[in-house]
Amino acid sequence: MRNISAIACEIKKDWTKPNYAAIPYLNAMRVISDINDKYGYDDARSIVRYFLSNASSWRGEKAKAIKTELKAML
């Protein structure tokens, strides 16, 4: 399983204009290592779920692969 912060960096490179609602979760993911980590009062699982729910406008092969990878972590 890859590091969540590495995945977030890859997302940032591919999704050049992210949905405004996904940005806070993407930023939080950039400092999370593991799906069991905490970010403030939120757990990483919640952050990843919220990111996925706000990332429906991110499309393409890379988006599909990364979303599948994040869902598998959950």
Summary of the structure (lengths in Angstrom):
residues: 74
radius of gyration: 10.9
end to end distance: 11.4
largest distance: 32.9
contacts: 202
relative contact order: 0.21
helix: 55%
strand: 5%
